[in-house]
């Protein structure tokens, strides 16, 4: 009788152990950032961003498992910045409202440090691309204007540096209405 009770338990235990081993053998994402020769305007349009001017840098990534997210970073030499209305530095109440965008990249007296964003989520990244014109990309956030736009699924921040004349835009959104 004892053997009949042990055998199902052993079979069950072995099945669980095998499933755990198989799961641990699944490799992380192998997505490499695709270098593109021209900015991908359709990605910018997908985020609802309307910017005129010369795009100097663009980074896009899609990542996640069931809860897919998309992330876009732009640096632009804009033709105009009339849509940006709030004076820098950031208002502390606006900073507290930010939920999706990592505000740690905005360090006092330093340019916006966005390079590490390319390394975030590499283990669950599904797609990524980068355009880099090779031009200077330093955008500061002490003098100029900014705008924070939030919807149910998307959060976008625009930072115009009046010193360099460059605009930093970053947007994160839930993909597929999730």
C-alpha positions in Angstrom: 0.0 0.0 0.0 2.8 2.4 0.9 4.4 1.9 -2.5 1.2 2.8 -4.4 1.1 6.2 -2.5 4.8 6.9 -2.9 4.9 6.3 -6.7 2.4 9.1 -7.6 4.2 11.5 -5.2 7.6 10.6 -6.9 6.1 11.0 -10.4 4.6 14.4 -9.4 7.9 15.6 -7.8 9.9 14.5 -10.9 7.5 16.3 -13.2 7.8 19.5 -11.2 11.6 19.2 -11.1 11.8 18.7 -14.9 9.5 21.7 -15.5 11.7 23.9 -13.3 14.9 22.8 -15.1 13.3 23.4 -18.5 12.2 26.9 -17.5 15.6 27.8 -16.2 17.2 26.7 -19.5 15.1 29.2 -21.6 17.6 31.8 -22.8 17.0 35.5 -22.2 16.2 37.7 -25.1 18.8 37.8 -27.8 17.5 41.0 -29.3 20.3 43.2 -30.5 19.7 46.8 -31.1 19.2 47.3 -34.8 21.1 50.3 -36.1 19.0 52.3 -38.6 20.3 54.9 -41.1 17.3 57.2 -40.9 14.9 58.0 -38.1 11.8 55.8 -38.0 9.0 58.4 -38.4 6.3 55.7 -38.1 7.4 54.9 -34.5 7.3 58.5 -33.6 3.8 58.8 -35.1 2.7 55.6 -33.2 3.5 57.5 -30.0 1.5 60.5 -31.1 4.5 62.8 -31.0 4.4 65.7 -33.4 7.8 67.3 -33.7 9.2 69.3 -36.5 12.9 69.7 -36.9 16.0 67.6 -37.4 16.1 64.3 -35.5 19.6 63.8 -34.1 19.0 60.6 -32.1 16.2 58.0 -31.8 16.0 54.9 -29.6 13.0 52.6 -29.6 12.4 49.4 -27.7 9.5 47.0 -27.1 9.7 44.7 -24.1 7.8 42.5 -21.8 6.0 39.2 -21.7 2.2 39.5 -21.3 2.3 43.2 -20.3 4.1 44.7 -23.3 5.6 48.1 -23.1 7.1 50.4 -25.7 9.7 53.1 -25.1 10.9 55.9 -27.3 13.7 58.5 -26.8 14.3 61.4 -29.2 16.8 64.2 -29.4 15.7 66.9 -31.9 16.9 70.2 -33.2 13.3 71.6 -33.3 11.9 74.2 -35.6 9.7 75.5 -32.8 8.8 74.6 -29.3 5.5 76.5 -29.0 3.7 73.5 -27.5 6.1 73.4 -24.5 4.9 75.8 -21.9 6.4 75.2 -18.4 9.7 76.8 -17.4 12.5 74.6 -16.2 13.7 73.5 -13.6 11.1 70.8 -13.0 8.3 71.5 -10.6 8.3 69.0 -7.7 4.6 68.3 -8.1 5.1 67.4 -11.8 8.0 65.1 -10.8 5.8 63.3 -8.3 3.1 62.7 -11.0 5.6 60.9 -13.2 5.0 57.1 -13.1 6.5 55.4 -16.2 9.6 57.5 -17.0 12.6 57.2 -14.8 13.4 60.7 -13.5 16.8 59.6 -12.1 18.5 60.5 -15.4 17.8 64.2 -14.6 20.8 65.1 -12.4 21.4 68.7 -11.4 24.1 70.4 -13.5 24.5 67.4 -15.8 23.1 66.7 -19.2 20.2 64.2 -19.3 21.8 60.7 -18.9 19.8 58.4 -21.1 22.4 56.0 -22.4 21.7 53.4 -19.7 18.1 53.1 -21.0 19.5 51.0 -23.9 20.6 48.4 -21.3 17.4 48.3 -19.3 15.0 45.4 -20.1 17.5 43.6 -22.4 16.5 40.3 -20.8 12.8 40.8 -21.9 13.3 43.0 -25.0 11.5 41.9 -28.1 12.5 44.6 -30.5 14.8 47.6 -30.6 16.3 50.1 -33.0 18.6 53.1 -32.8 19.3 56.0 -35.1 22.3 58.2 -34.2 23.4 61.0 -36.5 26.7 61.4 -34.7 25.9 65.0 -33.8 26.2 66.4 -30.3 23.4 65.0 -28.1 23.9 66.9 -24.8 20.6 68.2 -23.4 20.5 70.0 -20.1 17.4 70.6 -18.0 18.1 73.8 -16.0 17.2 76.5 -18.5 14.4 76.2 -21.0 11.0 74.6 -20.9 9.3 71.3 -20.4 6.0 69.6 -20.8 4.6 66.4 -19.2 1.7 64.7 -21.0 0.0 61.7 -19.4 -2.9 59.5 -20.6 -4.2 56.2 -19.4 -1.6 54.3 -21.4 1.2 56.8 -22.3 3.5 59.1 -20.5 5.6 61.6 -22.5 8.1 64.3 -21.3 9.5 67.0 -23.5 12.6 69.0 -22.3 13.8 71.9 -24.4 17.3 73.1 -23.5 17.5 76.8 -24.4 21.3 76.7 -24.0 21.9 74.0 -26.7 18.7 74.5 -28.6 18.0 70.8 -28.4 14.8 69.0 -27.4 14.7 65.7 -25.5 11.5 63.7 -25.8 10.8 60.4 -24.0 7.7 58.4 -24.1 6.6 55.1 -22.5 3.4 53.3 -23.2 1.5 50.2 -22.6 1.2 48.3 -25.8 -2.0 46.7 -27.3 -4.2 48.5 -24.8 -2.9 46.5 -21.9 
